């Protein structure tokens, strides 16, 4: 049986224990970093399927009892810190079988990550992956790697790509979150961009309007009249 001392800075959800547990052997002479993958697999299975009825558990190497002669229960605990809380929290679990009691204290570190707009935390040489519990005390010594289109200490500033006038003549530049679009209004004869200019998000549909067609028709008729007059003048000679 398990009893809990709840954490002070978050919520704890306790799922129904799985009691149909099989024990598998593991090589206890290996480093913990190697054996950890077995436990990670168990935790991953339970985390993604809370309705599991059976679990295969690696035989613990730090017990003098043979795992197959014990009664096992696997319980998933899910901790969620209160919104905005950064720091350390603690919860305690007491396991008992009616005769023996065992207290387990779990220290939880809620790490600060102020990077916004999909910015990625970049740590110092001592913690390049930003996994140290030091970040539960602050963000000093860490930086944010910003995606294209953003800048600032925490990637909080959206760069206005339209400031550099990237669109062809007569197009309207519309700045977005981390990107821009070149828009051609349907009532404007947009300029055909040179091949060196790459318009962004231009419509593949025709932009010819009815008055465009009328203008082309008038020009064609005028050209026909000029050609007819020229031919008539040549015949009179």
URTA-V907778 format. One record per helix or strand of 2 or more residues. SS is the DSSP state (2 for helix, 1 for strand). FROM is the first residue (numbers start at 1). LEN is the number of residues. If there is no record, write none. Layout:
SS&FROM&LEN, SS&FROM&LEN
This chain:
1&2&4, 1&10&5, 1&20&5, 2&32&17, 1&54&5, 2&67&3, 1&77&5, 1&87&10, 1&101&10, 1&120&3, 2&125&3, 2&133&4, 1&143&3, 1&150&2, 1&157&2, 2&161&4, 1&172&4, 1&180&4, 2&210&27
